[in-house]
Amino acid sequence: MSADEWHTLLGSDGFYSSHEWIRSLELAHGPDPVIVARTGDGIAGVAPTWGGDPADRGLFSLGALTDGLAGPWDRPFLWIGGRRATANAVPCVPGTGRVAVLQALVAEACAEARGRGAAGVVWPYLPGPAARELAGSAPGARALLQTADAMLHVPPDGMEGLADTARREDRTKWRRESRAFEAHGGVVEWRSLADTDTDRVAELVAGTRARYGAAGGVEWMRRVLAAQQAAGVARTAVVCLARYGGRVVAAAVFYQHRDWLYGRYWGAEENAPPFTYYVLTHYAAVDWAAAHGFRRIHLSVSAWEAKVRRGARLYPLAMVLASADGGSVLVPNSDAAAHNARVAGSWRERFRSRPDALDASWEQWF
């Protein structure tokens, strides 16, 4: 497929739905079908698919994601988006004809699900507006609120500008953590992935993943990075390294897409200087992003409180569900509305002391 045509369908929020990223997943984990909508002008929409992970009990478990709603969640579903991606987009032409393309993508996904004997289709981890638009284009489809995406808005003057708008206690924390990192001998260095020892990066990331119970060792991480090199996505990658005593003891891997910087991989030795994680993924990243013209840093779905205390804002993420027969309703409207209001309310309560942490788009889910 033409990468150039595919990329015309994406906005800044679409890195994990980009041609190169999906191709890298294919090279690392094996091929999965991509549903393509075409018009006389070329590619009008794409929907990458994968089969889901029946053993998953967390981020990609429908039973966990639907959170008590009745449904056939123990049956197979066709998953749309990047394999195990927690930030998807809907690659589709803008303007006139968009609704028809979205309808065609969902209809073909449902047909594919029927052919596999699956109960339905799930397109998870979509930005709230995209999920609502997609669900509105297909009979019986529902948008269900899932979780929050963390973003750092990057001022033109970097951390100095971010500190100007932050709470005093947050500014104090940021400066204290940066000083502690430097006092313990930590040194920050930026490199392209091509100019970085990827074996060392793989060791650090795999070691950290193992400490937190994630599957995949060093060889798995090396295969992933090699696939990214082969697919071309590595050309967009930059690495923020922490050196201690001359050795690389931590690495944060980011990907450049339009005017967003995407934080993806993190790894560190246990003896890394204190607060290395926040220095590399937040403080140094904001300054580097500002210096290179980036508008946002995408931080993804974990440790929300810690990220908010360091300047992040939270945006709603939702999934779209549709039955394989293309018309039946998996979740009644009233149940979906109650679910969405309850989940949105839980995030409002969770950040009651920091209401400015939640983007205004959360109000659409009440």
Secondary structure, 3 states (H helix, E strand, C coil): CCHHHHHCCCCCCCHHHCHHHHHHHHHHHCCCCEEEEEECCEEEEEEEEECCCCCCCCCCCHHHHHCCCCCCCCCCEEEECCCCCCCCCCCECCCCCHHHHHHHHHHHHHHHHHHHCCCEEEEEEEEHHHHHHHHHCCCCCEEEEEEEEEEEECCCCCHHHHHHCCCHHHHHHHHHHHHHHHHCCEEEEEEEHHHCCHHHHHHHHHHHHHHCCCCCCHHHHHHHHHHHHHHCHHHHEEEEEEEECCEEEEEEEEEEECCEEEEEEEEECCCCCCCHHHHHHHHHHHHHHHHCCCCEEEEECCCHHHHHCCCCEEEEEEEEEEECCCCCCCCCHHHHHHHHHHHHHHHHHHCCCCHHHECHHHHHHC
